[in-house]
Amino acid sequence: MKNQRKIRPNLTNYDVIEILQQELREAEKRIVQRTIIAMLAALFALGLFIFVFVSSHEATIKNYAAEAMKKAFETERVIHIIDEAAGTNFLEKSKE
């Protein structure tokens, strides 16, 4: 408790209320500051977790992407083979 003015020996109700209000304002400031610090720390921790999670799974994601591209190319090649064998030329018609 920080008293900015000298407390008189004979306190009145007004003096007590004024001192309590000052203490409440100071406590409220401390609570708000701690809440803001806690929120910033939580936000930083969440960002750090996301960064670590993504960077640790980067190789797996690249492997999935490479495998998907490989399967897409194989599928396109198979469709060309089937299209030529059937003689329908659906792929050429779809390009028009």
Biopython code that builds the backbone (N, CA, C, O; Angstrom):
import numpy as np
from Bio.PDB.StructureBuilder import StructureBuilder

atoms = [
    (1, "MET", "N", (0.848, -1.174, 0.000)),
    (1, "MET", "CA", (0.000, 0.000, 0.000)),
    (1, "MET", "C", (0.891, 1.234, 0.000)),
    (1, "MET", "O", (1.715, 1.424, 0.894)),
    (2, "LYS", "N", (0.715, 2.047, -0.997)),
    (2, "LYS", "CA", (1.490, 3.282, -1.099)),
    (2, "LYS", "C", (0.595, 4.455, -0.712)),
    (2, "LYS", "O", (-0.422, 4.713, -1.356)),
    (3, "ASN", "N", (0.969, 5.133, 0.304)),
    (3, "ASN", "CA", (0.198, 6.311, 0.713)),
    (3, "ASN", "C", (0.886, 7.549, 0.156)),
    (3, "ASN", "O", (2.055, 7.819, 0.431)),
    (4, "GLN", "N", (0.135, 8.275, -0.621)),
    (4, "GLN", "CA", (0.716, 9.467, -1.216)),
    (4, "GLN", "C", (0.600, 10.671, -0.285)),
    (4, "GLN", "O", (1.318, 11.659, -0.440)),
    (5, "ARG", "N", (-0.276, 10.580, 0.645)),
    (5, "ARG", "CA", (-0.409, 11.683, 1.598)),
    (5, "ARG", "C", (-0.322, 11.133, 3.014)),
    (5, "ARG", "O", (-0.544, 9.947, 3.261)),
    (6, "LYS", "N", (-0.008, 11.991, 3.893)),
    (6, "LYS", "CA", (0.175, 11.586, 5.287)),
    (6, "LYS", "C", (-1.186, 11.254, 5.903)),
    (6, "LYS", "O", (-2.152, 12.003, 5.754)),
    (7, "ILE", "N", (-1.237, 10.116, 6.597)),
    (7, "ILE", "CA", (-2.485, 9.708, 7.237)),
    (7, "ILE", "C", (-2.572, 10.388, 8.602)),
    (7, "ILE", "O", (-1.640, 10.352, 9.406)),
    (8, "ARG", "N", (-3.705, 10.995, 8.823)),
    (8, "ARG", "CA", (-3.915, 11.683, 10.110)),
    (8, "ARG", "C", (-4.212, 10.661, 11.197)),
    (8, "ARG", "O", (-4.704, 9.569, 10.915)),
    (9, "PRO", "N", (-3.912, 11.019, 12.438)),
    (9, "PRO", "CA", (-4.184, 10.079, 13.530)),
    (9, "PRO", "C", (-5.687, 9.870, 13.755)),
    (9, "PRO", "O", (-6.090, 8.800, 14.213)),
    (10, "ASN", "N", (-6.502, 10.845, 13.451)),
    (10, "ASN", "CA", (-7.947, 10.683, 13.634)),
    (10, "ASN", "C", (-8.599, 10.529, 12.259)),
    (10, "ASN", "O", (-9.024, 11.511, 11.651)),
    (11, "LEU", "N", (-8.671, 9.282, 11.776)),
    (11, "LEU", "CA", (-9.234, 9.003, 10.456)),
    (11, "LEU", "C", (-10.751, 9.141, 10.479)),
    (11, "LEU", "O", (-11.422, 8.737, 11.429)),
    (12, "THR", "N", (-11.260, 9.718, 9.418)),
    (12, "THR", "CA", (-12.707, 9.788, 9.247)),
    (12, "THR", "C", (-13.115, 8.704, 8.260)),
    (12, "THR", "O", (-12.277, 8.069, 7.619)),
    (13, "ASN", "N", (-14.410, 8.511, 8.156)),
    (13, "ASN", "CA", (-14.922, 7.527, 7.194)),
    (13, "ASN", "C", (-14.505, 7.892, 5.771)),
    (13, "ASN", "O", (-14.192, 7.014, 4.967)),
    (14, "TYR", "N", (-14.501, 9.163, 5.471)),
    (14, "TYR", "CA", (-14.103, 9.627, 4.139)),
    (14, "TYR", "C", (-12.651, 9.243, 3.855)),
    (14, "TYR", "O", (-12.329, 8.793, 2.756)),
    (15, "ASP", "N", (-11.790, 9.418, 4.834)),
    (15, "ASP", "CA", (-10.375, 9.062, 4.670)),
    (15, "ASP", "C", (-10.212, 7.562, 4.422)),
    (15, "ASP", "O", (-9.433, 7.150, 3.563)),
    (16, "VAL", "N", (-10.941, 6.759, 5.169)),
    (16, "VAL", "CA", (-10.853, 5.301, 5.013)),
    (16, "VAL", "C", (-11.339, 4.888, 3.631)),
    (16, "VAL", "O", (-10.711, 4.067, 2.964)),
    (17, "ILE", "N", (-12.464, 5.463, 3.204)),
    (17, "ILE", "CA", (-13.003, 5.139, 1.875)),
    (17, "ILE", "C", (-12.023, 5.563, 0.786)),
    (17, "ILE", "O", (-11.826, 4.834, -0.186)),
    (18, "GLU", "N", (-11.420, 6.708, 0.936)),
    (18, "GLU", "CA", (-10.448, 7.187, -0.045)),
    (18, "GLU", "C", (-9.229, 6.261, -0.125)),
    (18, "GLU", "O", (-8.740, 5.964, -1.214)),
    (19, "ILE", "N", (-8.753, 5.817, 1.018)),
    (19, "ILE", "CA", (-7.599, 4.899, 1.051)),
    (19, "ILE", "C", (-7.968, 3.561, 0.406)),
    (19, "ILE", "O", (-7.187, 3.006, -0.367)),
    (20, "LEU", "N", (-9.153, 3.047, 0.723)),
    (20, "LEU", "CA", (-9.600, 1.784, 0.139)),
    (20, "LEU", "C", (-9.773, 1.900, -1.372)),
    (20, "LEU", "O", (-9.404, 0.981, -2.104)),
    (21, "GLN", "N", (-10.323, 3.001, -1.845)),
    (21, "GLN", "CA", (-10.484, 3.196, -3.285)),
    (21, "GLN", "C", (-9.133, 3.226, -3.987)),
    (21, "GLN", "O", (-8.972, 2.655, -5.066)),
    (22, "GLN", "N", (-8.171, 3.890, -3.372)),
    (22, "GLN", "CA", (-6.821, 3.933, -3.952)),
    (22, "GLN", "C", (-6.209, 2.528, -4.016)),
    (22, "GLN", "O", (-5.595, 2.156, -5.016)),
    (23, "GLU", "N", (-6.384, 1.760, -2.949)),
    (23, "GLU", "CA", (-5.874, 0.389, -2.949)),
    (23, "GLU", "C", (-6.561, -0.458, -4.009)),
    (23, "GLU", "O", (-5.914, -1.262, -4.680)),
    (24, "LEU", "N", (-7.872, -0.283, -4.163)),
    (24, "LEU", "CA", (-8.606, -1.037, -5.180)),
    (24, "LEU", "C", (-8.125, -0.677, -6.589)),
    (24, "LEU", "O", (-7.987, -1.557, -7.438)),
    (25, "ARG", "N", (-7.871, 0.605, -6.840)),
    (25, "ARG", "CA", (-7.357, 1.021, -8.159)),
    (25, "ARG", "C", (-6.000, 0.374, -8.446)),
    (25, "ARG", "O", (-5.753, -0.112, -9.550)),
    (26, "GLU", "N", (-5.133, 0.375, -7.442)),
    (26, "GLU", "CA", (-3.808, -0.228, -7.608)),
    (26, "GLU", "C", (-3.917, -1.732, -7.841)),
    (26, "GLU", "O", (-3.218, -2.285, -8.691)),
    (27, "ALA", "N", (-4.792, -2.390, -7.087)),
    (27, "ALA", "CA", (-4.986, -3.836, -7.259)),
    (27, "ALA", "C", (-5.544, -4.137, -8.648)),
    (27, "ALA", "O", (-5.130, -5.097, -9.298)),
    (28, "GLU", "N", (-6.474, -3.318, -9.089)),
    (28, "GLU", "CA", (-7.055, -3.511, -10.426)),
    (28, "GLU", "C", (-5.992, -3.354, -11.509)),
    (28, "GLU", "O", (-5.969, -4.127, -12.467)),
    (29, "LYS", "N", (-5.119, -2.369, -11.369)),
    (29, "LYS", "CA", (-4.031, -2.186, -12.336)),
    (29, "LYS", "C", (-3.124, -3.412, -12.368)),
    (29, "LYS", "O", (-2.728, -3.871, -13.439)),
    (30, "ARG", "N", (-2.797, -3.944, -11.180)),
    (30, "ARG", "CA", (-1.936, -5.128, -11.133)),
    (30, "ARG", "C", (-2.611, -6.326, -11.778)),
    (30, "ARG", "O", (-1.965, -7.091, -12.494)),
    (31, "ILE", "N", (-3.905, -6.495, -11.532)),
    (31, "ILE", "CA", (-4.640, -7.625, -12.113)),
    (31, "ILE", "C", (-4.680, -7.496, -13.633)),
    (31, "ILE", "O", (-4.467, -8.480, -14.341)),
    (32, "VAL", "N", (-4.946, -6.308, -14.137)),
    (32, "VAL", "CA", (-4.989, -6.097, -15.589)),
    (32, "VAL", "C", (-3.623, -6.363, -16.205)),
    (32, "VAL", "O", (-3.533, -7.007, -17.250)),
    (33, "GLN", "N", (-2.558, -5.879, -15.574)),
    (33, "GLN", "CA", (-1.210, -6.110, -16.097)),
    (33, "GLN", "C", (-0.877, -7.602, -16.113)),
    (33, "GLN", "O", (-0.334, -8.104, -17.097)),
    (34, "ARG", "N", (-1.193, -8.298, -15.053)),
    (34, "ARG", "CA", (-0.908, -9.736, -15.004)),
    (34, "ARG", "C", (-1.730, -10.503, -16.029)),
    (34, "ARG", "O", (-1.240, -11.452, -16.640)),
    (35, "THR", "N", (-2.987, -10.090, -16.219)),
    (35, "THR", "CA", (-3.831, -10.747, -17.215)),
    (35, "THR", "C", (-3.275, -10.540, -18.612)),
    (35, "THR", "O", (-3.233, -11.478, -19.409)),
    (36, "ILE", "N", (-2.851, -9.332, -18.916)),
    (36, "ILE", "CA", (-2.287, -9.047, -20.240)),
    (36, "ILE", "C", (-1.003, -9.842, -20.446)),
    (36, "ILE", "O", (-0.786, -10.401, -21.521)),
    (37, "ILE", "N", (-0.157, -9.896, -19.431)),
    (37, "ILE", "CA", (1.083, -10.672, -19.543)),
    (37, "ILE", "C", (0.774, -12.157, -19.745)),
    (37, "ILE", "O", (1.426, -12.823, -20.549)),
    (38, "ALA", "N", (-0.213, -12.671, -19.023)),
    (38, "ALA", "CA", (-0.592, -14.084, -19.172)),
    (38, "ALA", "C", (-1.127, -14.361, -20.571)),
    (38, "ALA", "O", (-0.813, -15.392, -21.165)),
    (39, "MET", "N", (-1.935, -13.443, -21.099)),
    (39, "MET", "CA", (-2.479, -13.631, -22.447)),
    (39, "MET", "C", (-1.370, -13.591, -23.487)),
    (39, "MET", "O", (-1.366, -14.403, -24.412)),
    (40, "LEU", "N", (-0.432, -12.665, -23.354)),
    (40, "LEU", "CA", (0.681, -12.590, -24.296)),
    (40, "LEU", "C", (1.557, -13.839, -24.215)),
    (40, "LEU", "O", (2.021, -14.343, -25.238)),
    (41, "ALA", "N", (1.781, -14.334, -23.002)),
    (41, "ALA", "CA", (2.573, -15.553, -22.840)),
    (41, "ALA", "C", (1.869, -16.755, -23.475)),
    (41, "ALA", "O", (2.508, -17.593, -24.111)),
    (42, "ALA", "N", (0.558, -16.831, -23.299)),
    (42, "ALA", "CA", (-0.200, -17.932, -23.905)),
    (42, "ALA", "C", (-0.166, -17.836, -25.425)),
    (42, "ALA", "O", (-0.024, -18.851, -26.106)),
    (43, "LEU", "N", (-0.294, -16.638, -25.955)),
    (43, "LEU", "CA", (-0.236, -16.439, -27.403)),
    (43, "LEU", "C", (1.132, -16.823, -27.953)),
    (43, "LEU", "O", (1.227, -17.467, -28.998)),
    (44, "PHE", "N", (2.191, -16.428, -27.250)),
    (44, "PHE", "CA", (3.541, -16.787, -27.661)),
    (44, "PHE", "C", (3.732, -18.304, -27.615)),
    (44, "PHE", "O", (4.312, -18.883, -28.534)),
    (45, "ALA", "N", (3.251, -18.945, -26.558)),
    (45, "ALA", "CA", (3.382, -20.397, -26.428)),
    (45, "ALA", "C", (2.619, -21.116, -27.531)),
    (45, "ALA", "O", (3.105, -22.113, -28.065)),
    (46, "LEU", "N", (1.437, -20.632, -27.881)),
    (46, "LEU", "CA", (0.661, -21.236, -28.955)),
    (46, "LEU", "C", (1.388, -21.096, -30.287)),
    (46, "LEU", "O", (1.463, -22.050, -31.060)),
    (47, "GLY", "N", (1.922, -19.911, -30.554)),
    (47, "GLY", "CA", (2.681, -19.699, -31.789)),
    (47, "GLY", "C", (3.905, -20.595, -31.845)),
    (47, "GLY", "O", (4.214, -21.161, -32.894)),
    (48, "LEU", "N", (4.600, -20.729, -30.734)),
    (48, "LEU", "CA", (5.774, -21.595, -30.680)),
    (48, "LEU", "C", (5.390, -23.055, -30.909)),
    (48, "LEU", "O", (6.091, -23.781, -31.613)),
    (49, "PHE", "N", (4.280, -23.482, -30.316)),
    (49, "PHE", "CA", (3.810, -24.856, -30.508)),
    (49, "PHE", "C", (3.485, -25.115, -31.973)),
    (49, "PHE", "O", (3.877, -26.144, -32.523)),
    (50, "ILE", "N", (2.771, -24.188, -32.609)),
    (50, "ILE", "CA", (2.422, -24.358, -34.024)),
    (50, "ILE", "C", (3.686, -24.416, -34.874)),
    (50, "ILE", "O", (3.789, -25.251, -35.773)),
    (51, "PHE", "N", (4.647, -23.537, -34.598)),
    (51, "PHE", "CA", (5.895, -23.534, -35.357)),
    (51, "PHE", "C", (6.631, -24.857, -35.211)),
    (51, "PHE", "O", (7.084, -25.426, -36.204)),
    (52, "VAL", "N", (6.756, -25.353, -33.980)),
    (52, "VAL", "CA", (7.471, -26.616, -33.737)),
    (52, "VAL", "C", (6.719, -27.773, -34.384)),
    (52, "VAL", "O", (7.342, -28.652, -34.979)),
    (53, "PHE", "N", (5.403, -27.791, -34.279)),
    (53, "PHE", "CA", (4.606, -28.876, -34.851)),
    (53, "PHE", "C", (4.747, -28.910, -36.365)),
    (53, "PHE", "O", (4.956, -29.975, -36.945)),
    (54, "VAL", "N", (4.634, -27.752, -37.009)),
    (54, "VAL", "CA", (4.730, -27.701, -38.475)),
    (54, "VAL", "C", (6.138, -28.055, -38.929)),
    (54, "VAL", "O", (6.302, -28.809, -39.888)),
    (55, "SER", "N", (7.153, -27.525, -38.260)),
    (55, "SER", "CA", (8.520, -27.808, -38.694)),
    (55, "SER", "C", (8.900, -29.268, -38.455)),
    (55, "SER", "O", (9.710, -29.816, -39.203)),
    (56, "SER", "N", (8.339, -29.904, -37.440)),
    (56, "SER", "CA", (8.668, -31.314, -37.192)),
    (56, "SER", "C", (7.940, -32.239, -38.167)),
    (56, "SER", "O", (8.404, -33.351, -38.421)),
    (57, "HIS", "N", (6.818, -31.801, -38.712)),
    (57, "HIS", "CA", (6.059, -32.628, -39.656)),
    (57, "HIS", "C", (6.258, -32.189, -41.103)),
    (57, "HIS", "O", (5.537, -32.643, -41.992)),
    (58, "GLU", "N", (7.208, -31.329, -41.342)),
    (58, "GLU", "CA", (7.436, -30.802, -42.687)),
    (58, "GLU", "C", (7.811, -31.912, -43.665)),
    (58, "GLU", "O", (7.304, -31.940, -44.786)),
    (59, "ALA", "N", (8.685, -32.821, -43.260)),
    (59, "ALA", "CA", (9.112, -33.905, -44.144)),
    (59, "ALA", "C", (7.945, -34.816, -44.501)),
    (59, "ALA", "O", (7.821, -35.248, -45.647)),
    (60, "THR", "N", (7.097, -35.107, -43.533)),
    (60, "THR", "CA", (5.938, -35.956, -43.786)),
    (60, "THR", "C", (4.990, -35.293, -44.776)),
    (60, "THR", "O", (4.460, -35.946, -45.675)),
    (61, "ILE", "N", (4.781, -33.994, -44.607)),
    (61, "ILE", "CA", (3.893, -33.266, -45.512)),
    (61, "ILE", "C", (4.466, -33.257, -46.925)),
    (61, "ILE", "O", (3.731, -33.428, -47.898)),
    (62, "LYS", "N", (5.779, -33.059, -47.038)),
    (62, "LYS", "CA", (6.413, -33.091, -48.362)),
    (62, "LYS", "C", (6.271, -34.462, -48.999)),
    (62, "LYS", "O", (6.027, -34.568, -50.201)),
    (63, "ASN", "N", (6.424, -35.518, -48.199)),
    (63, "ASN", "CA", (6.267, -36.877, -48.734)),
    (63, "ASN", "C", (4.848, -37.119, -49.226)),
    (63, "ASN", "O", (4.649, -37.728, -50.277)),
    (64, "TYR", "N", (3.857, -36.644, -48.469)),
    (64, "TYR", "CA", (2.468, -36.788, -48.900)),
    (64, "TYR", "C", (2.221, -36.045, -50.205)),
    (64, "TYR", "O", (1.550, -36.558, -51.101)),
    (65, "ALA", "N", (2.759, -34.840, -50.311)),
    (65, "ALA", "CA", (2.567, -34.052, -51.527)),
    (65, "ALA", "C", (3.237, -34.726, -52.716)),
    (65, "ALA", "O", (2.659, -34.784, -53.801)),
    (66, "ALA", "N", (4.451, -35.236, -52.525)),
    (66, "ALA", "CA", (5.156, -35.915, -53.611)),
    (66, "ALA", "C", (4.417, -37.175, -54.039)),
    (66, "ALA", "O", (4.316, -37.475, -55.229)),
    (67, "GLU", "N", (3.907, -37.904, -53.065)),
    (67, "GLU", "CA", (3.156, -39.123, -53.390)),
    (67, "GLU", "C", (1.865, -38.797, -54.133)),
    (67, "GLU", "O", (1.487, -39.509, -55.064)),
    (68, "ALA", "N", (1.200, -37.745, -53.734)),
    (68, "ALA", "CA", (-0.035, -37.346, -54.421)),
    (68, "ALA", "C", (0.253, -36.932, -55.862)),
    (68, "ALA", "O", (-0.501, -37.282, -56.770)),
    (69, "MET", "N", (1.330, -36.195, -56.074)),
    (69, "MET", "CA", (1.679, -35.793, -57.440)),
    (69, "MET", "C", (2.040, -37.013, -58.283)),
    (69, "MET", "O", (1.667, -37.099, -59.453)),
    (70, "LYS", "N", (2.765, -37.949, -57.687)),
    (70, "LYS", "CA", (3.144, -39.163, -58.406)),
    (70, "LYS", "C", (1.907, -39.947, -58.833)),
    (70, "LYS", "O", (1.815, -40.406, -59.972)),
    (71, "LYS", "N", (0.957, -40.094, -57.910)),
    (71, "LYS", "CA", (-0.274, -40.820, -58.236)),
    (71, "LYS", "C", (-1.093, -40.083, -59.292)),
    (71, "LYS", "O", (-1.732, -40.714, -60.135)),
    (72, "ALA", "N", (-1.076, -38.750, -59.249)),
    (72, "ALA", "CA", (-1.814, -37.984, -60.257)),
    (72, "ALA", "C", (-1.218, -38.191, -61.646)),
    (72, "ALA", "O", (-1.949, -38.351, -62.623)),
    (73, "PHE", "N", (0.111, -38.188, -61.731)),
    (73, "PHE", "CA", (0.758, -38.425, -63.026)),
    (73, "PHE", "C", (0.493, -39.843, -63.529)),
    (73, "PHE", "O", (0.233, -40.047, -64.714)),
    (74, "GLU", "N", (0.562, -40.827, -62.616)),
    (74, "GLU", "CA", (0.272, -42.206, -63.012)),
    (74, "GLU", "C", (-1.171, -42.344, -63.491)),
    (74, "GLU", "O", (-1.438, -43.036, -64.474)),
    (75, "THR", "N", (-2.096, -41.690, -62.802)),
    (75, "THR", "CA", (-3.501, -41.746, -63.182)),
    (75, "THR", "C", (-3.711, -41.118, -64.553)),
    (75, "THR", "O", (-4.459, -41.653, -65.372)),
    (76, "GLU", "N", (-3.069, -40.006, -64.805)),
    (76, "GLU", "CA", (-3.195, -39.351, -66.111)),
    (76, "GLU", "C", (-2.642, -40.255, -67.217)),
    (76, "GLU", "O", (-3.224, -40.360, -68.296)),
    (77, "ARG", "N", (-1.512, -40.900, -66.932)),
    (77, "ARG", "CA", (-0.916, -41.805, -67.928)),
    (77, "ARG", "C", (-1.850, -42.980, -68.216)),
    (77, "ARG", "O", (-2.031, -43.364, -69.372)),
    (78, "VAL", "N", (-2.442, -43.549, -67.166)),
    (78, "VAL", "CA", (-3.363, -44.671, -67.338)),
    (78, "VAL", "C", (-4.598, -44.241, -68.122)),
    (78, "VAL", "O", (-5.096, -44.993, -68.960)),
    (79, "ILE", "N", (-5.086, -43.047, -67.855)),
    (79, "ILE", "CA", (-6.266, -42.555, -68.583)),
    (79, "ILE", "C", (-5.939, -42.401, -70.060)),
    (79, "ILE", "O", (-6.768, -42.722, -70.912)),
    (80, "HIS", "N", (-4.742, -41.915, -70.375)),
    (80, "HIS", "CA", (-4.338, -41.797, -71.782)),
    (80, "HIS", "C", (-4.285, -43.166, -72.448)),
    (80, "HIS", "O", (-4.733, -43.332, -73.583)),
    (81, "ILE", "N", (-3.728, -44.154, -71.727)),
    (81, "ILE", "CA", (-3.635, -45.508, -72.293)),
    (81, "ILE", "C", (-5.026, -46.074, -72.548)),
    (81, "ILE", "O", (-5.292, -46.619, -73.619)),
    (82, "ILE", "N", (-5.911, -45.946, -71.567)),
    (82, "ILE", "CA", (-7.280, -46.464, -71.728)),
    (82, "ILE", "C", (-8.003, -45.723, -72.846)),
    (82, "ILE", "O", (-8.715, -46.335, -73.643)),
    (83, "ASP", "N", (-7.821, -44.415, -72.905)),
    (83, "ASP", "CA", (-8.491, -43.604, -73.924)),
    (83, "ASP", "C", (-8.021, -44.000, -75.328)),
    (83, "ASP", "O", (-8.830, -44.093, -76.251)),
    (84, "GLU", "N", (-6.717, -44.233, -75.485)),
    (84, "GLU", "CA", (-6.196, -44.639, -76.795)),
    (84, "GLU", "C", (-6.642, -46.045, -77.151)),
    (84, "GLU", "O", (-6.961, -46.326, -78.307)),
    (85, "ALA", "N", (-6.665, -46.938, -76.153)),
    (85, "ALA", "CA", (-7.065, -48.325, -76.423)),
    (85, "ALA", "C", (-8.537, -48.405, -76.796)),
    (85, "ALA", "O", (-8.915, -49.201, -77.656)),
    (86, "ALA", "N", (-9.356, -47.604, -76.171)),
    (86, "ALA", "CA", (-10.791, -47.641, -76.465)),
    (86, "ALA", "C", (-11.111, -46.879, -77.739)),
    (86, "ALA", "O", (-12.142, -47.108, -78.371)),
    (87, "GLY", "N", (-10.225, -45.977, -78.109)),
    (87, "GLY", "CA", (-10.448, -45.201, -79.325)),
    (87, "GLY", "C", (-11.513, -44.133, -79.174)),
    (87, "GLY", "O", (-12.046, -43.643, -80.170)),
    (88, "THR", "N", (-11.827, -43.770, -77.949)),
    (88, "THR", "CA", (-12.886, -42.773, -77.731)),
    (88, "THR", "C", (-12.366, -41.360, -77.809)),
    (88, "THR", "O", (-13.115, -40.453, -78.170)),
    (89, "ASN", "N", (-11.102, -41.143, -77.480)),
    (89, "ASN", "CA", (-10.468, -39.823, -77.489)),
    (89, "ASN", "C", (-11.254, -38.805, -76.643)),
    (89, "ASN", "O", (-11.463, -37.664, -77.055)),
    (90, "PHE", "N", (-11.670, -39.238, -75.483)),
    (90, "PHE", "CA", (-12.383, -38.332, -74.579)),
    (90, "PHE", "C", (-11.518, -37.159, -74.143)),
    (90, "PHE", "O", (-12.004, -36.038, -73.996)),
    (91, "LEU", "N", (-10.230, -37.425, -73.936)),
    (91, "LEU", "CA", (-9.339, -36.369, -73.471)),
    (91, "LEU", "C", (-9.199, -35.268, -74.513)),
    (91, "LEU", "O", (-9.201, -34.084, -74.177)),
    (92, "GLU", "N", (-9.078, -35.657, -75.762)),
    (92, "GLU", "CA", (-8.950, -34.644, -76.825)),
    (92, "GLU", "C", (-10.252, -33.881, -76.996)),
    (92, "GLU", "O", (-10.241, -32.676, -77.250)),
    (93, "LYS", "N", (-11.376, -34.578, -76.859)),
    (93, "LYS", "CA", (-12.685, -33.895, -76.979)),
    (93, "LYS", "C", (-12.912, -32.933, -75.820)),
    (93, "LYS", "O", (-13.520, -31.877, -75.997)),
    (94, "SER", "N", (-12.425, -33.292, -74.638)),
    (94, "SER", "CA", (-12.642, -32.432, -73.467)),
    (94, "SER", "C", (-11.796, -31.162, -73.544)),
    (94, "SER", "O", (-12.138, -30.157, -72.922)),
    (95, "LYS", "N", (-10.706, -31.195, -74.294)),
    (95, "LYS", "CA", (-9.863, -30.018, -74.435)),
    (95, "LYS", "C", (-10.476, -28.982, -75.379)),
    (95, "LYS", "O", (-10.131, -27.802, -75.319)),
    (96, "GLU", "N", (-11.363, -29.417, -76.228)),
    (96, "GLU", "CA", (-11.971, -28.505, -77.209)),
    (96, "GLU", "C", (-12.999, -27.593, -76.608)),
    (96, "GLU", "O", (-13.589, -26.776, -77.316)),
]
sb = StructureBuilder()
sb.init_structure("model")
sb.init_model(0)
sb.init_chain("A")
sb.init_seg("    ")
for serial, (resi, resn, name, xyz) in enumerate(atoms, 1):
    if name == "N":
        sb.init_residue(resn, " ", resi, " ")
    sb.init_atom(name, np.array(xyz, "f"), 0.0, 1.0, " ", f" {name:<3s}", serial, name[0])
structure = sb.get_structure()
